[in-house]
Amino acid sequence: MPTYAYRCRSCSDTFELRRSMTDAREPAVCPQGHDDTVKLLTTVALTGSSGAGVAAAGATAAEASAGGGCCGGGCCG
Ligand SMILES: [Zn+2]
């Protein structure tokens, strides 16, 4: 399940949630309980990857994000 990063506009905290892609569209509540949050670029989970693996995965995610992904299409925020 992918991990998504969010930022709270109430307390400026950033946090991550692991949720399904479907739920990624849903509003996230920050650890302090605020619901005025925005989704940041998807982060890649750092589980069991070498440095090279993380770099490759990060590049792939960036390309996907820029090439017609939700954020690339301007529908985020
Ligand atoms: Zn907050």
N, CA, C, O and the ligand as a Tripos MOL2 file, in Angstrom:
@<TRIPOS>MOLECULE
protein
  309   307    78     0     0
PROTEIN
NO_CHARGES

@<TRIPOS>ATOM
      1 N           0.8660   -1.1990    0.0000 N.3       1 MET1
      2 CA          0.0000    0.0000    0.0000 C.3       1 MET1
      3 C           0.8960    1.2400    0.0000 C.2       1 MET1
      4 O           1.8170    1.3190    0.8130 O.2       1 MET1
      5 N           0.6570    2.1940   -0.8730 N.am      2 PRO2
      6 CA          1.5410    3.3660   -0.9620 C.3       2 PRO2
      7 C           1.3950    4.2930    0.2370 C.2       2 PRO2
      8 O           0.3810    4.3080    0.9350 O.2       2 PRO2
      9 N           2.4480    5.0570    0.4400 N.am      3 THR3
     10 CA          2.4570    6.0460    1.5140 C.3       3 THR3
     11 C           2.3100    7.4360    0.9080 C.2       3 THR3
     12 O           2.9940    7.7760   -0.0580 O.2       3 THR3
     13 N           1.4370    8.2170    1.4650 N.am      4 TYR4
     14 CA          1.2110    9.5660    0.9590 C.3       4 TYR4
     15 C           1.6000   10.5820    2.0170 C.2       4 TYR4
     16 O           1.4090   10.3640    3.2140 O.2       4 TYR4
     17 N           2.1490   11.6940    1.5550 N.am      5 ALA5
     18 CA          2.5500   12.7570    2.4700 C.3       5 ALA5
     19 C           1.5190   13.8840    2.3900 C.2       5 ALA5
     20 O           1.0050   14.2110    1.3200 O.2       5 ALA5
     21 N           1.2410   14.4540    3.5330 N.am      6 TYR6
     22 CA          0.2790   15.5460    3.6020 C.3       6 TYR6
     23 C           0.8650   16.6770    4.4360 C.2       6 TYR6
     24 O           1.7560   16.4650    5.2580 O.2       6 TYR6
     25 N           0.3570   17.8610    4.2140 N.am      7 ARG7
     26 CA          0.7500   18.9960    5.0360 C.3       7 ARG7
     27 C          -0.5030   19.6490    5.5930 C.2       7 ARG7
     28 O          -1.4860   19.8590    4.8810 O.2       7 ARG7
     29 N          -0.4480   19.9600    6.8670 N.am      8 CYS8
     30 CA         -1.5820   20.6010    7.5180 C.3       8 CYS8
     31 C          -1.4470   22.1060    7.3860 C.2       8 CYS8
     32 O          -0.4060   22.6780    7.7080 O.2       8 CYS8
     33 N          -2.5020   22.7370    6.9130 N.am      9 ARG9
     34 CA         -2.4570   24.1890    6.7560 C.3       9 ARG9
     35 C          -2.7920   24.9040    8.0550 C.2       9 ARG9
     36 O          -2.6180   26.1180    8.1660 O.2       9 ARG9
     37 N          -3.2680   24.1560    9.0280 N.am     10 SER10
     38 CA         -3.5840   24.7630   10.3220 C.3      10 SER10
     39 C          -2.3490   24.8900   11.1980 C.2      10 SER10
     40 O          -2.1240   25.9310   11.8150 O.2      10 SER10
     41 N          -1.5380   23.8180   11.2540 N.am     11 CYS11
     42 CA         -0.3600   23.8400   12.1330 C.3      11 CYS11
     43 C           0.9360   23.6450   11.3600 C.2      11 CYS11
     44 O           2.0010   23.5180   11.9650 O.2      11 CYS11
     45 N           0.8640   23.6180   10.0370 N.am     12 SER12
     46 CA          2.0420   23.5040    9.1780 C.3      12 SER12
     47 C           2.8160   22.2160    9.4040 C.2      12 SER12
     48 O           3.9800   22.1180    9.0140 O.2      12 SER12
     49 N           2.1970   21.2460   10.0170 N.am     13 ASP13
     50 CA          2.8600   19.9680   10.2280 C.3      13 ASP13
     51 C           2.7850   19.1460    8.9470 C.2      13 ASP13
     52 O           1.8350   19.2560    8.1720 O.2      13 ASP13
     53 N           3.7990   18.3300    8.7470 N.am     14 THR14
     54 CA          3.7400   17.3830    7.6410 C.3      14 THR14
     55 C           3.7070   15.9820    8.2120 C.2      14 THR14
     56 O           4.3650   15.6850    9.2090 O.2      14 THR14
     57 N           2.9420   15.1340    7.5740 N.am     15 PHE15
     58 CA          2.8080   13.7770    8.0800 C.3      15 PHE15
     59 C           2.5420   12.8500    6.9150 C.2      15 PHE15
     60 O           2.2070   13.2760    5.8100 O.2      15 PHE15
     61 N           2.7020   11.5700    7.1980 N.am     16 GLU16
     62 CA          2.5000   10.5870    6.1510 C.3      16 GLU16
     63 C           1.4300    9.5980    6.5750 C.2      16 GLU16
     64 O           1.3060    9.2420    7.7470 O.2      16 GLU16
     65 N           0.6740    9.1730    5.5990 N.am     17 LEU17
     66 CA         -0.3420    8.1630    5.8480 C.3      17 LEU17
     67 C          -0.1900    7.0490    4.8290 C.2      17 LEU17
     68 O           0.0610    7.2950    3.6490 O.2      17 LEU17
     69 N          -0.3430    5.8400    5.2930 N.am     18 ARG18
     70 CA         -0.3480    4.7070    4.3740 C.3      18 ARG18
     71 C          -1.8010    4.3330    4.1230 C.2      18 ARG18
     72 O          -2.5150    3.8920    5.0240 O.2      18 ARG18
     73 N          -2.2080    4.5130    2.9120 N.am     19 ARG19
     74 CA         -3.6070    4.2650    2.5770 C.3      19 ARG19
     75 C          -3.7010    3.8110    1.1260 C.2      19 ARG19
     76 O          -2.7460    3.9230    0.3570 O.2      19 ARG19
     77 N          -4.8390    3.3100    0.7840 N.am     20 SER20
     78 CA         -5.0030    2.8260   -0.5810 C.3      20 SER20
     79 C          -5.0630    3.9980   -1.5520 C.2      20 SER20
     80 O          -5.2960    5.1350   -1.1410 O.2      20 SER20
     81 N          -4.8560    3.7270   -2.8340 N.am     21 MET21
     82 CA         -4.8960    4.7920   -3.8260 C.3      21 MET21
     83 C          -6.2750    5.4390   -3.8650 C.2      21 MET21
     84 O          -6.4000    6.6360   -4.1250 O.2      21 MET21
     85 N          -7.2930    4.6530   -3.6100 N.am     22 THR22
     86 CA         -8.6450    5.1900   -3.5920 C.3      22 THR22
     87 C          -8.8120    6.1940   -2.4570 C.2      22 THR22
     88 O          -9.3900    7.2660   -2.6320 O.2      22 THR22
     89 N          -8.2890    5.8200   -1.2860 N.am     23 ASP23
     90 CA         -8.4260    6.6900   -0.1260 C.3      23 ASP23
     91 C          -7.5420    7.9240   -0.2060 C.2      23 ASP23
     92 O          -7.7590    8.8900    0.5250 O.2      23 ASP23
     93 N          -6.5440    7.9020   -1.0900 N.am     24 ALA24
     94 CA         -5.6280    9.0340   -1.1950 C.3      24 ALA24
     95 C          -6.3690   10.3170   -1.5480 C.2      24 ALA24
     96 O          -5.9080   11.4110   -1.2210 O.2      24 ALA24
     97 N          -7.5010   10.1910   -2.2060 N.am     25 ARG25
     98 CA         -8.2780   11.3660   -2.5710 C.3      25 ARG25
     99 C          -9.0360   11.9440   -1.3830 C.2      25 ARG25
    100 O          -9.4180   13.1140   -1.3780 O.2      25 ARG25
    101 N          -9.2420   11.1060   -0.3870 N.am     26 GLU26
    102 CA        -10.0490   11.5410    0.7440 C.3      26 GLU26
    103 C          -9.2560   12.5090    1.6300 C.2      26 GLU26
    104 O          -8.0270   12.4450    1.6760 O.2      26 GLU26
    105 N          -9.9520   13.3930    2.3230 N.am     27 PRO27
    106 CA         -9.2670   14.3210    3.2260 C.3      27 PRO27
    107 C          -8.5110   13.5630    4.3110 C.2      27 PRO27
    108 O          -8.9830   12.5510    4.8280 O.2      27 PRO27
    109 N          -7.3320   14.0740    4.6430 N.am     28 ALA28
    110 CA         -6.5380   13.4730    5.7040 C.3      28 ALA28
    111 C          -6.5810   14.3770    6.9290 C.2      28 ALA28
    112 O          -6.6150   15.6020    6.8160 O.2      28 ALA28
    113 N          -6.5800   13.7640    8.0690 N.am     29 VAL29
    114 CA         -6.5580   14.5220    9.3210 C.3      29 VAL29
    115 C          -5.1630   14.4650    9.9030 C.2      29 VAL29
    116 O          -4.5870   13.3850   10.0300 O.2      29 VAL29
    117 N          -4.6100   15.6190   10.2590 N.am     30 CYS30
    118 CA         -3.2570   15.6630   10.7830 C.3      30 CYS30
    119 C          -3.2300   15.0910   12.2000 C.2      30 CYS30
    120 O          -4.2680   14.9450   12.8450 O.2      30 CYS30
    121 N          -2.0020   14.7640   12.6780 N.am     31 PRO31
    122 CA         -1.8870   14.1680   14.0260 C.3      31 PRO31
    123 C          -2.4820   15.0440   15.1190 C.2      31 PRO31
    124 O          -2.8160   14.5470   16.1950 O.2      31 PRO31
    125 N          -2.6170   16.3410   14.8580 N.am     32 GLN32
    126 CA         -3.1910   17.2370   15.8560 C.3      32 GLN32
    127 C          -4.7080   17.3690   15.6970 C.2      32 GLN32
    128 O          -5.3740   18.0740   16.4550 O.2      32 GLN32
    129 N          -5.2260   16.6720   14.6930 N.am     33 GLY33
    130 CA         -6.6740   16.6320   14.5500 C.3      33 GLY33
    131 C          -7.2620   17.6330   13.5740 C.2      33 GLY33
    132 O          -8.4830   17.7150   13.4340 O.2      33 GLY33
    133 N          -6.4110   18.3990   12.8920 N.am     34 HIS34
    134 CA         -6.9360   19.3490   11.9080 C.3      34 HIS34
    135 C          -7.2700   18.6150   10.6160 C.2      34 HIS34
    136 O          -6.6300   17.6240   10.2640 O.2      34 HIS34
    137 N          -8.2670   19.1120    9.9270 N.am     35 ASP35
    138 CA         -8.6080   18.4710    8.6600 C.3      35 ASP35
    139 C          -8.3380   19.3820    7.4630 C.2      35 ASP35
    140 O          -8.7250   19.0590    6.3390 O.2      35 ASP35
    141 N          -7.6830   20.5070    7.6940 N.am     36 ASP36
    142 CA         -7.3430   21.4100    6.5940 C.3      36 ASP36
    143 C          -5.9600   21.0250    6.0740 C.2      36 ASP36
    144 O          -4.9630   21.6890    6.3600 O.2      36 ASP36
    145 N          -5.9240   19.9410    5.3090 N.am     37 THR37
    146 CA         -4.6430   19.4100    4.8620 C.3      37 THR37
    147 C          -4.5810   19.3460    3.3450 C.2      37 THR37
    148 O          -5.6040   19.2980    2.6620 O.2      37 THR37
    149 N          -3.3720   19.3460    2.8450 N.am     38 VAL38
    150 CA         -3.1540   19.2050    1.4150 C.3      38 VAL38
    151 C          -2.2300   18.0190    1.1800 C.2      38 VAL38
    152 O          -1.3260   17.7520    1.9730 O.2      38 VAL38
    153 N          -2.4680   17.3150    0.0840 N.am     39 LYS39
    154 CA         -1.6340   16.1650   -0.2260 C.3      39 LYS39
    155 C          -0.3850   16.6270   -0.9600 C.2      39 LYS39
    156 O          -0.4540   17.4040   -1.9110 O.2      39 LYS39
    157 N           0.7580   16.1330   -0.4980 N.am     40 LEU40
    158 CA          2.0210   16.4450   -1.1530 C.3      40 LEU40
    159 C           2.3280   15.3550   -2.1620 C.2      40 LEU40
    160 O           1.5720   14.3950   -2.3090 O.2      40 LEU40
    161 N           3.4370   15.5140   -2.8510 N.am     41 LEU41
    162 CA          3.8470   14.4900   -3.8010 C.3      41 LEU41
    163 C           4.0070   13.1580   -3.0800 C.2      41 LEU41
    164 O           4.4750   13.1000   -1.9430 O.2      41 LEU41
    165 N           3.6230   12.1280   -3.7420 N.am     42 THR42
    166 CA          3.7010   10.8020   -3.1510 C.3      42 THR42
    167 C           5.1340   10.4420   -2.8170 C.2      42 THR42
    168 O           6.0410   10.6370   -3.6270 O.2      42 THR42
    169 N           5.3300    9.9220   -1.6380 N.am     43 THR43
    170 CA          6.6570    9.4700   -1.2480 C.3      43 THR43
    171 C           6.7520    7.9700   -1.4400 C.2      43 THR43
    172 O           5.7590    7.2460   -1.3650 O.2      43 THR43
    173 N           7.9540    7.5320   -1.6850 N.am     44 VAL44
    174 CA          8.1720    6.1090   -1.8940 C.3      44 VAL44
    175 C           8.5970    5.4680   -0.5800 C.2      44 VAL44
    176 O           9.4980    5.9490    0.1060 O.2      44 VAL44
    177 N           7.9420    4.4010   -0.2580 N.am     45 ALA45
    178 CA          8.2750    3.7000    0.9750 C.3      45 ALA45
    179 C           9.7250    3.2340    0.9450 C.2      45 ALA45
    180 O          10.2190    2.7560   -0.0760 O.2      45 ALA45
    181 N          10.3960    3.3820    2.0880 N.am     46 LEU46
    182 CA         11.8150    3.0660    2.1470 C.3      46 LEU46
    183 C          12.0460    1.6960    2.7590 C.2      46 LEU46
    184 O          12.9800    1.5100    3.5390 O.2      46 LEU46
    185 N          11.2210    0.7600    2.4180 N.am     47 THR47
    186 CA         11.3250   -0.5530    3.0340 C.3      47 THR47
    187 C          12.1650   -1.4840    2.1790 C.2      47 THR47
    188 O          11.8240   -1.7870    1.0350 O.2      47 THR47
    189 N          13.2680   -1.9320    2.7600 N.am     48 GLY48
    190 CA         14.0760   -2.9810    2.1550 C.3      48 GLY48
    191 C          14.6800   -2.6230    0.8210 C.2      48 GLY48
    192 O          14.8270   -3.4920   -0.0390 O.2      48 GLY48
    193 N          15.0330   -1.3720    0.6220 N.am     49 SER49
    194 CA         15.6200   -0.9820   -0.6440 C.3      49 SER49
    195 C          17.0500   -0.5240   -0.4480 C.2      49 SER49
    196 O          17.3840    0.0720    0.5760 O.2      49 SER49
    197 N          17.8850   -0.7990   -1.4190 N.am     50 SER50
    198 CA         19.2350   -0.2580   -1.3930 C.3      50 SER50
    199 C          19.1780    1.1970   -1.8270 C.2      50 SER50
    200 O          18.1320    1.6820   -2.2590 O.2      50 SER50
    201 N          20.3020    1.8940   -1.7110 N.am     51 GLY51
    202 CA         20.3320    3.2830   -2.1400 C.3      51 GLY51
    203 C          19.9700    3.4200   -3.5990 C.2      51 GLY51
    204 O          19.2060    4.3110   -3.9700 O.2      51 GLY51
    205 N          20.5050    2.5550   -4.4270 N.am     52 ALA52
    206 CA         20.2280    2.6150   -5.8510 C.3      52 ALA52
    207 C          18.7460    2.3390   -6.1160 C.2      52 ALA52
    208 O          18.1270    2.9730   -6.9700 O.2      52 ALA52
    209 N          18.2050    1.4090   -5.3870 N.am     53 GLY53
    210 CA         16.7970    1.0710   -5.5700 C.3      53 GLY53
    211 C          15.9020    2.2420   -5.2240 C.2      53 GLY53
    212 O          14.9250    2.5120   -5.9230 O.2      53 GLY53
    213 N          16.2310    2.9380   -4.1470 N.am     54 VAL54
    214 CA         15.4380    4.0930   -3.7590 C.3      54 VAL54
    215 C          15.5240    5.1740   -4.8180 C.2      54 VAL54
    216 O          14.5190    5.7940   -5.1650 O.2      54 VAL54
    217 N          16.7250    5.4000   -5.3310 N.am     55 ALA55
    218 CA         16.9030    6.4300   -6.3470 C.3      55 ALA55
    219 C          16.0990    6.0850   -7.6000 C.2      55 ALA55
    220 O          15.4410    6.9520   -8.1750 O.2      55 ALA55
    221 N          16.1520    4.8370   -8.0170 N.am     56 ALA56
    222 CA         15.4210    4.4350   -9.2090 C.3      56 ALA56
    223 C          13.9180    4.5730   -8.9990 C.2      56 ALA56
    224 O          13.1990    5.0520   -9.8750 O.2      56 ALA56
    225 N          13.4540    4.1490   -7.8270 N.am     57 ALA57
    226 CA         12.0290    4.2380   -7.5450 C.3      57 ALA57
    227 C          11.5980    5.6940   -7.4760 C.2      57 ALA57
    228 O          10.5110    6.0470   -7.9330 O.2      57 ALA57
    229 N          12.4480    6.5380   -6.9050 N.am     58 GLY58
    230 CA         12.1020    7.9520   -6.8000 C.3      58 GLY58
    231 C          11.9790    8.5790   -8.1690 C.2      58 GLY58
    232 O          11.0650    9.3680   -8.4080 O.2      58 GLY58
    233 N          12.8890    8.2400   -9.0770 N.am     59 ALA59
    234 CA         12.8410    8.7920  -10.4230 C.3      59 ALA59
    235 C          11.5710    8.3280  -11.1310 C.2      59 ALA59
    236 O          10.9190    9.1020  -11.8330 O.2      59 ALA59
    237 N          11.2350    7.0700  -10.9390 N.am     60 THR60
    238 CA         10.0320    6.5490  -11.5770 C.3      60 THR60
    239 C           8.7980    7.2750  -11.0680 C.2      60 THR60
    240 O           7.9110    7.6320  -11.8440 O.2      60 THR60
    241 N           8.7470    7.4920   -9.7600 N.am     61 ALA61
    242 CA          7.5910    8.1600   -9.1830 C.3      61 ALA61
    243 C           7.4980    9.5960   -9.6890 C.2      61 ALA61
    244 O           6.4080   10.0940   -9.9730 O.2      61 ALA61
    245 N           8.6470   10.2540   -9.7990 N.am     62 ALA62
    246 CA          8.6550   11.6330  -10.2600 C.3      62 ALA62
    247 C           8.1570   11.7130  -11.7030 C.2      62 ALA62
    248 O           7.3710   12.5950  -12.0510 O.2      62 ALA62
    249 N           8.6150   10.7960  -12.5250 N.am     63 GLU63
    250 CA          8.1940   10.8040  -13.9150 C.3      63 GLU63
    251 C           6.6960   10.5300  -14.0400 C.2      63 GLU63
    252 O           6.0020   11.1580  -14.8390 O.2      63 GLU63
    253 N           6.2180    9.5940  -13.2470 N.am     64 ALA64
    254 CA          4.8060    9.2760  -13.2800 C.3      64 ALA64
    255 C           3.9830   10.4690  -12.8160 C.2      64 ALA64
    256 O           2.9000   10.7370  -13.3350 O.2      64 ALA64
    257 N           4.5200   11.1810  -11.8240 N.am     65 SER65
    258 CA          3.7910   12.3100  -11.2790 C.3      65 SER65
    259 C           3.7310   13.4430  -12.2850 C.2      65 SER65
    260 O           2.7270   14.1490  -12.3760 O.2      65 SER65
    261 N           4.8000   13.6140  -13.0380 N.am     66 ALA66
    262 CA          4.8580   14.7290  -13.9730 C.3      66 ALA66
    263 C           4.1480   14.3960  -15.2900 C.2      66 ALA66
    264 O           3.7340   15.2950  -16.0220 O.2      66 ALA66
    265 N           4.0130   13.1270  -15.5780 N.am     67 GLY67
    266 CA          3.4870   12.7460  -16.8760 C.3      67 GLY67
    267 C           2.0400   12.3150  -16.8550 C.2      67 GLY67
    268 O           1.7430   11.1660  -17.1800 O.2      67 GLY67
    269 N           1.1460   13.1820  -16.4890 N.am     68 GLY68
    270 CA         -0.2610   12.8500  -16.5670 C.3      68 GLY68
    271 C          -0.8140   12.2240  -15.3160 C.2      68 GLY68
    272 O          -1.9400   11.7270  -15.3210 O.2      68 GLY68
    273 N          -0.0410   12.2340  -14.2310 N.am     69 GLY69
    274 CA         -0.5770   11.7900  -12.9500 C.3      69 GLY69
    275 C          -1.5650   12.8150  -12.4450 C.2      69 GLY69
    276 O          -1.8230   13.8180  -13.1100 O.2      69 GLY69
    277 N          -2.1090   12.5720  -11.2900 N.am     70 CYS70
    278 CA         -3.1110   13.5030  -10.7550 C.3      70 CYS70
    279 C          -2.5210   14.8890  -10.5860 C.2      70 CYS70
    280 O          -3.1070   15.8710  -11.0410 O.2      70 CYS70
    281 N          -1.3570   14.9820   -9.9320 N.am     71 CYS71
    282 CA         -0.7540   16.2830   -9.6900 C.3      71 CYS71
    283 C          -0.2730   16.9040  -11.0050 C.2      71 CYS71
    284 O          -0.3520   18.1200  -11.1820 O.2      71 CYS71
    285 N           0.2270   16.0720  -11.9270 N.am     72 GLY72
    286 CA          0.6950   16.5830  -13.1900 C.3      72 GLY72
    287 C          -0.4410   17.1820  -14.0050 C.2      72 GLY72
    288 O          -0.2400   18.1000  -14.8010 O.2      72 GLY72
    289 N          -1.6280   16.6490  -13.7940 N.am     73 GLY73
    290 CA         -2.7800   17.1520  -14.5210 C.3      73 GLY73
    291 C          -3.4090   18.3710  -13.8800 C.2      73 GLY73
    292 O          -4.3610   18.9420  -14.4120 O.2      73 GLY73
    293 N          -2.8730   18.7680  -12.7350 N.am     74 GLY74
    294 CA         -3.3590   19.9750  -12.0910 C.3      74 GLY74
    295 C          -4.6530   19.8140  -11.3110 C.2      74 GLY74
    296 O          -5.3250   20.8010  -11.0110 O.2      74 GLY74
    297 N          -5.0080   18.5800  -10.9800 N.am     75 CYS75
    298 CA         -6.2560   18.3730  -10.2510 C.3      75 CYS75
    299 C          -6.0200   18.2940   -8.7550 C.2      75 CYS75
    300 O          -6.9610   18.1130   -7.9830 O.2      75 CYS75
    301 N          -4.7670   18.4290   -8.3420 N.am     76 CYS76
    302 CA         -4.4780   18.3590   -6.9090 C.3      76 CYS76
    303 C          -4.4370   19.7730   -6.3370 C.2      76 CYS76
    304 O          -3.8940   20.6860   -6.9600 O.2      76 CYS76
    305 N          -4.9860   19.9410   -5.2030 N.am     77 GLY77
    306 CA         -4.9060   21.2340   -4.5320 C.3      77 GLY77
    307 C          -5.8870   22.1760   -5.1630 C.2      77 GLY77
    308 O          -5.9880   23.3310   -4.7490 O.2      77 GLY77
    309 ZN         -2.6850   20.2940   12.0490 Zn       78 ZN78
@<TRIPOS>BOND
     1     1     2 1
     2     2     3 1
     3     3     4 2
     4     3     5 am
     5     5     6 1
     6     6     7 1
     7     7     8 2
     8     7     9 am
     9     9    10 1
    10    10    11 1
    11    11    12 2
    12    11    13 am
    13    13    14 1
    14    14    15 1
    15    15    16 2
    16    15    17 am
    17    17    18 1
    18    18    19 1
    19    19    20 2
    20    19    21 am
    21    21    22 1
    22    22    23 1
    23    23    24 2
    24    23    25 am
    25    25    26 1
    26    26    27 1
    27    27    28 2
    28    27    29 am
    29    29    30 1
    30    30    31 1
    31    31    32 2
    32    31    33 am
    33    33    34 1
    34    34    35 1
    35    35    36 2
    36    35    37 am
    37    37    38 1
    38    38    39 1
    39    39    40 2
    40    39    41 am
    41    41    42 1
    42    42    43 1
    43    43    44 2
    44    43    45 am
    45    45    46 1
    46    46    47 1
    47    47    48 2
    48    47    49 am
    49    49    50 1
    50    50    51 1
    51    51    52 2
    52    51    53 am
    53    53    54 1
    54    54    55 1
    55    55    56 2
    56    55    57 am
    57    57    58 1
    58    58    59 1
    59    59    60 2
    60    59    61 am
    61    61    62 1
    62    62    63 1
    63    63    64 2
    64    63    65 am
    65    65    66 1
    66    66    67 1
    67    67    68 2
    68    67    69 am
    69    69    70 1
    70    70    71 1
    71    71    72 2
    72    71    73 am
    73    73    74 1
    74    74    75 1
    75    75    76 2
    76    75    77 am
    77    77    78 1
    78    78    79 1
    79    79    80 2
    80    79    81 am
    81    81    82 1
    82    82    83 1
    83    83    84 2
    84    83    85 am
    85    85    86 1
    86    86    87 1
    87    87    88 2
    88    87    89 am
    89    89    90 1
    90    90    91 1
    91    91    92 2
    92    91    93 am
    93    93    94 1
    94    94    95 1
    95    95    96 2
    96    95    97 am
    97    97    98 1
    98    98    99 1
    99    99   100 2
   100    99   101 am
   101   101   102 1
   102   102   103 1
   103   103   104 2
   104   103   105 am
   105   105   106 1
   106   106   107 1
   107   107   108 2
   108   107   109 am
   109   109   110 1
   110   110   111 1
   111   111   112 2
   112   111   113 am
   113   113   114 1
   114   114   115 1
   115   115   116 2
   116   115   117 am
   117   117   118 1
   118   118   119 1
   119   119   120 2
   120   119   121 am
   121   121   122 1
   122   122   123 1
   123   123   124 2
   124   123   125 am
   125   125   126 1
   126   126   127 1
   127   127   128 2
   128   127   129 am
   129   129   130 1
   130   130   131 1
   131   131   132 2
   132   131   133 am
   133   133   134 1
   134   134   135 1
   135   135   136 2
   136   135   137 am
   137   137   138 1
   138   138   139 1
   139   139   140 2
   140   139   141 am
   141   141   142 1
   142   142   143 1
   143   143   144 2
   144   143   145 am
   145   145   146 1
   146   146   147 1
   147   147   148 2
   148   147   149 am
   149   149   150 1
   150   150   151 1
   151   151   152 2
   152   151   153 am
   153   153   154 1
   154   154   155 1
   155   155   156 2
   156   155   157 am
   157   157   158 1
   158   158   159 1
   159   159   160 2
   160   159   161 am
   161   161   162 1
   162   162   163 1
   163   163   164 2
   164   163   165 am
   165   165   166 1
   166   166   167 1
   167   167   168 2
   168   167   169 am
   169   169   170 1
   170   170   171 1
   171   171   172 2
   172   171   173 am
   173   173   174 1
   174   174   175 1
   175   175   176 2
   176   175   177 am
   177   177   178 1
   178   178   179 1
   179   179   180 2
   180   179   181 am
   181   181   182 1
   182   182   183 1
   183   183   184 2
   184   183   185 am
   185   185   186 1
   186   186   187 1
   187   187   188 2
   188   187   189 am
   189   189   190 1
   190   190   191 1
   191   191   192 2
   192   191   193 am
   193   193   194 1
   194   194   195 1
   195   195   196 2
   196   195   197 am
   197   197   198 1
   198   198   199 1
   199   199   200 2
   200   199   201 am
   201   201   202 1
   202   202   203 1
   203   203   204 2
   204   203   205 am
   205   205   206 1
   206   206   207 1
   207   207   208 2
   208   207   209 am
   209   209   210 1
   210   210   211 1
   211   211   212 2
   212   211   213 am
   213   213   214 1
   214   214   215 1
   215   215   216 2
   216   215   217 am
   217   217   218 1
   218   218   219 1
   219   219   220 2
   220   219   221 am
   221   221   222 1
   222   222   223 1
   223   223   224 2
   224   223   225 am
   225   225   226 1
   226   226   227 1
   227   227   228 2
   228   227   229 am
   229   229   230 1
   230   230   231 1
   231   231   232 2
   232   231   233 am
   233   233   234 1
   234   234   235 1
   235   235   236 2
   236   235   237 am
   237   237   238 1
   238   238   239 1
   239   239   240 2
   240   239   241 am
   241   241   242 1
   242   242   243 1
   243   243   244 2
   244   243   245 am
   245   245   246 1
   246   246   247 1
   247   247   248 2
   248   247   249 am
   249   249   250 1
   250   250   251 1
   251   251   252 2
   252   251   253 am
   253   253   254 1
   254   254   255 1
   255   255   256 2
   256   255   257 am
   257   257   258 1
   258   258   259 1
   259   259   260 2
   260   259   261 am
   261   261   262 1
   262   262   263 1
   263   263   264 2
   264   263   265 am
   265   265   266 1
   266   266   267 1
   267   267   268 2
   268   267   269 am
   269   269   270 1
   270   270   271 1
   271   271   272 2
   272   271   273 am
   273   273   274 1
   274   274   275 1
   275   275   276 2
   276   275   277 am
   277   277   278 1
   278   278   279 1
   279   279   280 2
   280   279   281 am
   281   281   282 1
   282   282   283 1
   283   283   284 2
   284   283   285 am
   285   285   286 1
   286   286   287 1
   287   287   288 2
   288   287   289 am
   289   289   290 1
   290   290   291 1
   291   291   292 2
   292   291   293 am
   293   293   294 1
   294   294   295 1
   295   295   296 2
   296   295   297 am
   297   297   298 1
   298   298   299 1
   299   299   300 2
   300   299   301 am
   301   301   302 1
   302   302   303 1
   303   303   304 2
   304   303   305 am
   305   305   306 1
   306   306   307 1
   307   307   308 2
@<TRIPOS>SUBSTRUCTURE
     1 MET1         2 RESIDUE 1 A MET
     2 PRO2         6 RESIDUE 1 A PRO
     3 THR3        10 RESIDUE 1 A THR
     4 TYR4        14 RESIDUE 1 A TYR
     5 ALA5        18 RESIDUE 1 A ALA
     6 TYR6        22 RESIDUE 1 A TYR
     7 ARG7        26 RESIDUE 1 A ARG
     8 CYS8        30 RESIDUE 1 A CYS
     9 ARG9        34 RESIDUE 1 A ARG
    10 SER10       38 RESIDUE 1 A SER
    11 CYS11       42 RESIDUE 1 A CYS
    12 SER12       46 RESIDUE 1 A SER
    13 ASP13       50 RESIDUE 1 A ASP
    14 THR14       54 RESIDUE 1 A THR
    15 PHE15       58 RESIDUE 1 A PHE
    16 GLU16       62 RESIDUE 1 A GLU
    17 LEU17       66 RESIDUE 1 A LEU
    18 ARG18       70 RESIDUE 1 A ARG
    19 ARG19       74 RESIDUE 1 A ARG
    20 SER20       78 RESIDUE 1 A SER
    21 MET21       82 RESIDUE 1 A MET
    22 THR22       86 RESIDUE 1 A THR
    23 ASP23       90 RESIDUE 1 A ASP
    24 ALA24       94 RESIDUE 1 A ALA
    25 ARG25       98 RESIDUE 1 A ARG
    26 GLU26      102 RESIDUE 1 A GLU
    27 PRO27      106 RESIDUE 1 A PRO
    28 ALA28      110 RESIDUE 1 A ALA
    29 VAL29      114 RESIDUE 1 A VAL
    30 CYS30      118 RESIDUE 1 A CYS
    31 PRO31      122 RESIDUE 1 A PRO
    32 GLN32      126 RESIDUE 1 A GLN
    33 GLY33      130 RESIDUE 1 A GLY
    34 HIS34      134 RESIDUE 1 A HIS
    35 ASP35      138 RESIDUE 1 A ASP
    36 ASP36      142 RESIDUE 1 A ASP
    37 THR37      146 RESIDUE 1 A THR
    38 VAL38      150 RESIDUE 1 A VAL
    39 LYS39      154 RESIDUE 1 A LYS
    40 LEU40      158 RESIDUE 1 A LEU
    41 LEU41      162 RESIDUE 1 A LEU
    42 THR42      166 RESIDUE 1 A THR
    43 THR43      170 RESIDUE 1 A THR
    44 VAL44      174 RESIDUE 1 A VAL
    45 ALA45      178 RESIDUE 1 A ALA
    46 LEU46      182 RESIDUE 1 A LEU
    47 THR47      186 RESIDUE 1 A THR
    48 GLY48      190 RESIDUE 1 A GLY
    49 SER49      194 RESIDUE 1 A SER
    50 SER50      198 RESIDUE 1 A SER
    51 GLY51      202 RESIDUE 1 A GLY
    52 ALA52      206 RESIDUE 1 A ALA
    53 GLY53      210 RESIDUE 1 A GLY
    54 VAL54      214 RESIDUE 1 A VAL
    55 ALA55      218 RESIDUE 1 A ALA
    56 ALA56      222 RESIDUE 1 A ALA
    57 ALA57      226 RESIDUE 1 A ALA
    58 GLY58      230 RESIDUE 1 A GLY
    59 ALA59      234 RESIDUE 1 A ALA
    60 THR60      238 RESIDUE 1 A THR
    61 ALA61      242 RESIDUE 1 A ALA
    62 ALA62      246 RESIDUE 1 A ALA
    63 GLU63      250 RESIDUE 1 A GLU
    64 ALA64      254 RESIDUE 1 A ALA
    65 SER65      258 RESIDUE 1 A SER
    66 ALA66      262 RESIDUE 1 A ALA
    67 GLY67      266 RESIDUE 1 A GLY
    68 GLY68      270 RESIDUE 1 A GLY
    69 GLY69      274 RESIDUE 1 A GLY
    70 CYS70      278 RESIDUE 1 A CYS
    71 CYS71      282 RESIDUE 1 A CYS
    72 GLY72      286 RESIDUE 1 A GLY
    73 GLY73      290 RESIDUE 1 A GLY
    74 GLY74      294 RESIDUE 1 A GLY
    75 CYS75      298 RESIDUE 1 A CYS
    76 CYS76      302 RESIDUE 1 A CYS
    77 GLY77      306 RESIDUE 1 A GLY
    78 ZN78       309 GROUP 0 **** ****
